Amino acid sequence: MHYSFNWALIFSDEYGRWFLEGLSITLQLSGLSIILALVLGTMLTTMRLSRIKPLVWFAVSYIEFFRNTPLVVQIFFWYFGSDPILPDFFKHWLYQQNIEFAIGVIALSTYTAAFIAEELRSGILSIPKTQLEASRATGLTFLQAMGYVILPQAFRIVVPPLISQFLNLIKNSSLAMTIGVMELTYMARQVEAHTFHGFEAFTVATLMYLSLSLLVSLGINQYNRRCLRVSR
């Protein structure tokens, strides 16, 4: 069967706008999820390394649960099954928002935070314990020592694995289409359904994901190199 390629159709004003709208949603979804995952992952690491047993147990349970269950199942859980356990005020807030987008952010953030927590913990454990002990000896609390002395060094150490986690999150954002988030993959599917040109539609989406990932990787690497030059 002869396949007739039609790139002009894919890049027409209407379908080109769909791709740009999908890319915009992907950027918003990924950017917000990265920030929340980084904050939550840092909190989990701090809890796991504390000496308060309930916090340690909670952090370990959280990390093991979210790292060992599929992301798509977690998305469906938050979307279809979380209603009975969420507080009423939070459910009310969700229904006032774009609920699909909000659930996508929650699922991506909570999932990725578990991996970031482990990467960050490995970075902290590579720092000599004497630094924490010296910090405590000067009068700093555990949280102050972590915030001012340990975590800044750990973040610099784990930049490469953090980049991998950020890129994974961007790619995983495509799973949000399963609950109706109109991100890039969703829009590519819509273009394919309207034009019956799946090869062109998903080629464009693939190139957009590739470009986005390369830009994120380049940006973070440049920032890391600049920080290293400043520290020297």
Sequence and secondary structure as in RCSB ss.txt:
>XXXX:A:sequence
MHYSFNWALIFSDEYGRWFLEGLSITLQLSGLSIILALVLGTMLTTMRLSRIKPLVWFAVSYIEFFRNTPLVVQI
FFWYFGSDPILPDFFKHWLYQQNIEFAIGVIALSTYTAAFIAEELRSGILSIPKTQLEASRATGLTFLQAMGYVI
LPQAFRIVVPPLISQFLNLIKNSSLAMTIGVMELTYMARQVEAHTFHGFEAFTVATLMYLSLSLLVSLGINQYNR
RCLRVSR
>XXXX:A:secstr
      HHHHTSHHHHHHHHHHHHHHHHHHHHHHHHHHHHHHHHHHHHHSS HHHHHHHHHHHHHHHTS HHHHH
HIIIII TTTS HHHHHHHHHS HHHHHHHHHHHHHHHHHHHHHHHHHHHTS HHHHHHHHHTT  HHHHIIIII
HHHHHHHTHHHHHHHHHHHHHHGGGGGGGT   HHHHHHHHHHHHS HHHHHHHHHHHHHHHHHHHHHHHHHHHH
HHHHHH 
